[in-house]
Each structure stands twice: as structure tokens, then as C-alpha cells.
Amino acid sequence: MRVVAINGSPHRDGNAARSLSRVGEVLRNGGVDFEVIHIGDKVVRGCTACGQCRKTGDGRCAFGEAPDPVNGAVKMMSGADGIILAAPVHYSGIAGTMKSFLDRSFYVAGPGSLFRHKVGAALTVVRRSGGSSTLDALNHYLTYSEMIVATSNYWNVIHGMDAGQIDEDGEGLQILDMLAGNMLWILRMRDATRDSLDPPARQKKVFTNFIR
């Protein structure tokens, strides 16, 4: 089993990275391959709504060639059993680079397509407030894609400003540990029933609007 985590922080070794490292340790000890893709320090343009990815259906963004990280990351995520989204909180929301990355990546993946029934989890790192609203926004991507969302015993928000300060948030650390344990359990259940339990049939997405 394999889990790919997306670090949306501009700081490669900041608190988001430390949070993912803690979750990853539990997963690795449980026999899961764990890899982090750091995109928070990259230049990632937003989605232009060109629709090319829907026309081609090849799981690639028209603007995703290197050094843009989107196509490479989508390929890695689509080949994984689980995906973790980790974002710092900027102005009570997802940091801009991470938001652009997620908009394009999950649009390319499509509703109920490349990421369908993978195990997903999200976590946020915040100095003071805005963690819940940011976590909610991250979960929108997971649920839209029909992913199986792992949870903890509270919102997956941990507090700290300078690198390492999350180590002082005892409750936040426990939340991460329980999140990792629950994700590992769901991954194992998914793997154990892969050959014995058929998933629900895919359905073509119905698109409507409210203009009459």
C-alpha cells in the first residue's frame, strides 16, 4: 500500500512537514509506503477553465508540464492507495499555491474518477484561528472525488507558528496520531476486501444549473 501526501506550505521543513512526518511514521510502521510531494514553494498557476482535460480525458492538465508540478503529482496520486492534503492557514483559508494546485489537480481527476475510493485525509497548521474553515475547504476536494475520508477524534488542526512549535500542542499531536491510525485501519480494510467486495458502479456525473 502507498500513500502520497501533498505539503502545501512554502516552508519545506516547517510545521506542515513535521505534521506529515508524524503521520507518515505511523503509516510506515504499519507497512505503508509514504511519500511527500512539496508543492508550496512552487509556482503554480490557477485553473483557466479551458476544459482541455475534460476533452482529452487523459488525466493531464494542458498547463501541467514541468516545472509545473500538477501532472507529475496527479500521476503519483492516481497510483496511490491514499492521499493526504496538508495546508497552512493563510487569511483563514488554504494558501494560494496549494489552492491553485488542488483546483487543477482535482479538476483533472474528475468527479468519481482517478481518485475514487482512495483513502483521503486532510490536516491544517495554523498560528491561531481559521483552521476549521481551511480543513473544511480541503475536505471538499476529497468528498467531491468520492474518496473514503479518514478522521480523528477532533478537527485535524494543529497549532504552531515557528517550526517545531506544534510539538507544544499536545492535543494536536494526539489528533494526528489518531488520524494516522484510523487511516492505516481503513487502508487495511480496503486492501482486505479488494477482491471480495465489489465497489458501487460508477455513474456519469449529472451537471445542472439554476438558470431558467
C-alpha positions as CSV (number, residue, x, y, z in Angstrom):
1,M,0.0,0.0,0.0
2,R,1.1,3.5,-0.8
3,V,0.1,7.0,0.5
4,V,1.1,10.2,-1.2
5,A,1.0,13.4,0.9
6,I,0.8,17.0,-0.5
7,N,2.7,19.6,1.5
8,G,1.2,23.0,0.6
9,S,3.4,25.0,2.9
10,P,6.0,27.3,1.4
11,H,8.4,26.0,4.1
12,R,9.9,22.7,3.2
13,D,10.8,21.9,6.9
14,G,8.0,23.8,8.6
15,N,5.2,22.6,10.8
16,A,3.2,21.2,7.9
17,A,6.2,19.0,7.0
18,R,6.6,18.0,10.7
19,S,2.9,17.1,10.9
20,L,3.1,14.9,7.8
21,S,6.3,13.3,9.1
22,R,4.4,12.3,12.3
23,V,1.5,10.8,10.4
24,G,3.9,9.1,8.0
25,E,5.8,7.4,10.8
26,V,2.6,5.6,11.9
27,L,1.8,4.6,8.3
28,R,5.4,3.4,7.6
29,N,5.4,1.4,10.8
30,G,2.2,-0.2,9.5
31,G,3.9,-1.3,6.3
32,V,2.7,1.6,4.1
33,D,5.0,3.3,1.6
34,F,4.8,7.0,2.4
35,E,5.9,9.9,0.2
36,V,5.6,13.7,0.4
37,I,5.3,16.0,-2.6
38,H,6.2,19.5,-1.6
39,I,4.4,22.0,-3.8
40,G,4.1,25.0,-1.5
41,D,7.3,26.5,-2.8
42,K,6.5,26.0,-6.5
43,V,5.0,28.4,-9.0
44,V,1.5,27.1,-9.7
45,R,-0.9,29.0,-11.9
46,G,-4.6,28.7,-11.2
47,C,-7.1,26.9,-13.4
48,T,-8.1,28.8,-16.5
49,A,-11.3,26.7,-17.1
50,C,-10.0,25.9,-20.6
51,G,-11.7,22.4,-20.3
52,Q,-8.9,20.6,-22.2
53,C,-8.5,18.0,-19.5
54,R,-12.2,17.1,-19.9
55,K,-11.9,17.0,-23.7
56,T,-8.9,14.7,-23.7
57,G,-9.7,12.6,-20.7
58,D,-6.1,11.7,-20.3
59,G,-5.7,12.8,-16.7
60,R,-3.4,15.7,-17.7
61,C,-3.6,19.5,-17.4
62,A,-2.8,21.5,-20.5
63,F,-0.6,23.7,-18.4
64,G,1.0,21.0,-16.3
65,E,4.3,20.4,-18.0
66,A,7.5,20.7,-15.9
67,P,8.4,22.7,-13.9
68,D,4.7,22.9,-13.2
69,P,4.1,20.1,-10.6
70,V,0.4,19.3,-11.4
71,N,0.7,16.5,-13.9
72,G,3.5,14.7,-12.1
73,A,1.7,14.9,-8.8
74,V,-1.6,13.7,-10.3
75,K,0.1,10.7,-11.8
76,M,1.6,9.8,-8.4
77,M,-1.7,10.4,-6.6
78,S,-3.7,8.3,-9.0
79,G,-1.3,5.4,-8.4
80,A,-1.5,5.6,-4.7
81,D,-4.0,4.0,-2.3
82,G,-4.3,7.1,-0.1
83,I,-3.8,10.8,-0.4
84,I,-3.2,13.4,2.4
85,L,-3.6,17.1,1.9
86,A,-1.7,19.4,4.3
87,A,-2.0,23.1,4.2
88,P,-1.0,26.1,6.3
89,V,-3.7,28.7,7.0
90,H,-3.4,32.0,5.2
91,Y,-6.2,34.5,5.9
92,S,-8.4,31.8,7.3
93,G,-8.1,29.8,4.1
94,I,-6.0,27.5,2.0
95,A,-2.7,29.1,1.0
96,G,-2.8,30.4,-2.6
97,T,-0.3,28.0,-4.2
98,M,-2.0,25.0,-2.6
99,K,-5.4,26.2,-3.7
100,S,-4.3,26.6,-7.3
101,F,-2.7,23.1,-7.2
102,L,-5.8,21.5,-5.8
103,D,-8.2,23.2,-8.2
104,R,-6.3,22.0,-11.2
105,S,-5.4,18.5,-9.9
106,F,-8.8,17.6,-8.7
107,Y,-10.5,19.0,-11.8
108,V,-8.2,16.9,-14.0
109,A,-9.0,13.9,-11.8
110,G,-12.7,14.5,-12.4
111,P,-15.7,13.6,-10.2
112,G,-15.6,10.0,-9.1
113,S,-12.7,9.2,-11.4
114,L,-8.9,9.0,-10.8
115,F,-9.2,9.4,-7.0
116,R,-12.4,7.5,-6.5
117,H,-12.5,5.3,-3.3
118,K,-8.9,6.1,-2.4
119,V,-8.4,6.8,1.3
120,G,-8.1,10.6,1.9
121,A,-7.2,12.8,4.8
122,A,-6.6,16.5,5.3
123,L,-4.8,18.5,8.0
124,T,-4.1,22.1,8.6
125,V,-1.4,24.0,10.5
126,V,-2.4,27.4,12.0
127,R,-1.0,30.0,14.3
128,R,-4.3,30.9,15.9
129,S,-7.6,30.7,14.0
130,G,-9.0,29.7,10.7
131,G,-8.1,26.1,11.0
132,S,-11.6,24.7,10.9
133,S,-12.6,26.7,7.8
134,T,-9.5,25.7,6.0
135,L,-9.9,22.0,6.9
136,D,-13.5,22.1,5.6
137,A,-12.3,23.5,2.3
138,L,-9.7,20.8,2.0
139,N,-12.3,18.1,2.6
140,H,-14.4,19.5,-0.2
141,Y,-11.8,18.1,-2.7
142,L,-11.8,14.7,-1.1
143,T,-15.6,14.2,-0.9
144,Y,-16.2,15.6,-4.4
145,S,-13.9,12.8,-5.6
146,E,-15.8,10.0,-3.8
147,M,-12.8,9.3,-1.6
148,I,-13.1,7.5,1.7
149,V,-12.2,10.2,4.3
150,A,-10.3,9.2,7.4
151,T,-11.0,11.2,10.6
152,S,-9.6,11.7,14.1
153,N,-11.3,12.5,17.4
154,Y,-11.4,16.2,16.7
155,W,-10.7,18.5,13.8
156,N,-7.4,17.8,12.1
157,V,-5.9,21.2,13.1
158,I,-2.6,21.7,14.9
159,H,-1.2,24.9,16.2
160,G,2.2,26.5,15.8
161,M,4.0,29.4,14.2
162,D,7.7,28.8,14.1
163,A,9.0,25.4,13.0
164,G,8.7,22.9,15.9
165,Q,6.1,24.8,17.9
166,I,3.5,22.1,17.1
167,D,5.4,19.9,19.5
168,E,3.8,22.0,22.3
169,D,0.3,21.3,21.1
170,G,-0.4,18.0,23.0
171,E,-3.9,17.7,21.8
172,G,-3.0,18.4,18.2
173,L,-0.3,15.7,18.3
174,Q,-2.8,13.2,19.6
175,I,-5.2,14.2,16.8
176,L,-2.5,13.5,14.2
177,D,-1.7,10.1,15.8
178,M,-5.3,9.1,15.8
179,L,-5.8,10.3,12.2
180,A,-2.8,8.2,11.1
181,G,-4.1,5.1,13.0
182,N,-7.6,5.4,11.5
183,M,-6.2,6.0,8.0
184,L,-4.0,2.9,8.3
185,W,-7.0,0.8,9.5
186,I,-9.1,2.0,6.6
187,L,-6.3,1.2,4.1
188,R,-6.0,-2.3,5.5
189,M,-9.8,-2.9,5.3
190,R,-9.8,-1.6,1.7
191,D,-7.0,-3.9,0.8
192,A,-8.5,-6.9,2.5
193,T,-11.8,-6.5,0.7
194,R,-10.4,-5.6,-2.7
195,D,-11.0,-9.0,-4.2
196,S,-14.2,-9.9,-2.3
197,L,-16.3,-6.8,-2.3
198,D,-17.3,-5.0,-5.5
199,P,-17.4,-1.2,-5.3
200,P,-20.6,0.7,-6.3
201,A,-20.9,1.1,-10.0
202,R,-19.6,4.4,-11.4
203,Q,-22.2,6.9,-12.5
204,K,-21.9,9.6,-15.1
205,K,-21.9,13.0,-13.4
206,V,-25.1,15.0,-14.0
207,F,-24.4,18.7,-14.4
208,T,-27.2,21.2,-13.9
209,N,-27.5,24.9,-13.2
210,F,-30.3,27.0,-11.9
211,I,-30.9,29.3,-14.8
212,R,-34.4,29.0,-16.2
